[in-house]
Amino acid sequence: MLELWRTPQTGPTFLALISNPLEDRENRGGKVQRDERVALLAEAQYGVFSRAQAMAAGHNTHSIRVRLESGRWTNVLYNVFGLIGV
């Protein structure tokens, strides 16, 4: 189950997605689920998201690098990425 929630931070509102990691593995092996979480974040944030948000969605350093090298994500600023097509 995915939920969007807002937490007060300094500056703009920070969006985070919460899900059950066991549910992710059982349902789809985690890969599609984490990409869907990032897509929801990017859609709600003008197509961009942070490294911390990607990691909270289930990505790791390797999966982030793979998506950047493949061109699915772009590097907008330091630790800020853009999702192609959003």
C-alpha positions as CSV (number, residue, x, y, z in Angstrom):
1,M,0.0,0.0,0.0
2,L,1.3,3.4,-1.0
3,E,0.6,6.6,0.9
4,L,1.6,10.2,0.1
5,W,2.2,12.3,3.2
6,R,3.7,15.6,3.9
7,T,6.2,16.4,6.6
8,P,7.1,19.9,7.7
9,Q,10.7,20.7,6.8
10,T,12.7,23.9,6.4
11,G,11.8,25.2,3.0
12,P,9.3,23.5,0.6
13,T,7.0,20.7,1.7
14,F,8.8,17.3,1.5
15,L,6.8,14.4,0.0
16,A,7.5,10.9,1.1
17,L,6.0,7.6,0.2
18,I,5.5,4.8,2.7
19,S,4.9,1.2,2.0
20,N,5.6,-2.2,3.5
21,P,8.9,-3.5,2.2
22,L,7.8,-7.1,2.6
23,E,4.7,-6.4,0.5
24,D,7.0,-4.9,-2.2
25,R,9.1,-8.1,-2.3
26,E,6.1,-10.4,-2.3
27,N,4.1,-8.6,-4.9
28,R,6.7,-7.5,-7.5
29,G,10.2,-8.2,-6.3
30,G,10.6,-4.5,-5.3
31,K,11.9,-3.2,-8.6
32,V,8.7,-1.9,-10.2
33,Q,7.4,-0.8,-6.8
34,R,10.3,1.5,-6.1
35,D,10.2,3.0,-9.6
36,E,6.4,3.7,-9.2
37,R,7.1,5.4,-5.9
38,V,9.7,7.7,-7.5
39,A,7.3,8.4,-10.4
40,L,4.6,9.5,-8.0
41,L,7.0,11.8,-6.2
42,A,8.3,13.3,-9.4
43,E,4.7,13.8,-10.7
44,A,3.9,15.7,-7.5
45,Q,7.1,17.8,-7.6
46,Y,7.3,19.1,-11.2
47,G,9.2,16.1,-12.4
48,V,12.1,16.3,-9.9
49,F,13.1,14.4,-6.7
50,S,16.1,14.2,-4.4
51,R,18.6,11.4,-3.8
52,A,17.2,11.0,-0.3
53,Q,13.7,10.6,-1.6
54,A,14.8,7.9,-4.1
55,M,16.6,6.1,-1.4
56,A,13.5,6.3,0.9
57,A,11.5,4.8,-2.0
58,G,13.8,1.8,-2.0
59,H,16.6,2.7,-4.4
60,N,20.3,2.3,-3.6
61,T,23.5,3.9,-5.0
62,H,23.8,1.3,-7.7
63,S,20.1,1.5,-8.9
64,I,20.4,5.3,-9.0
65,R,23.6,5.1,-11.1
66,V,22.0,2.6,-13.5
67,R,19.0,4.8,-14.1
68,L,21.2,7.9,-14.6
69,E,23.5,6.0,-17.0
70,S,20.6,4.5,-19.0
71,G,19.0,8.0,-19.4
72,R,15.8,7.2,-17.6
73,W,16.7,9.8,-15.0
74,T,18.6,13.0,-15.5
75,N,20.9,14.8,-13.1
76,V,19.3,18.2,-12.6
77,L,21.4,19.5,-9.7
78,Y,23.6,18.0,-7.1
79,N,21.6,15.1,-5.5
80,V,18.5,16.2,-7.5
81,F,17.2,14.2,-10.4
82,G,14.6,14.5,-13.0
83,L,12.3,11.8,-14.4
84,I,12.1,11.7,-18.2
85,G,8.5,12.0,-19.4
86,V,7.0,13.6,-16.3
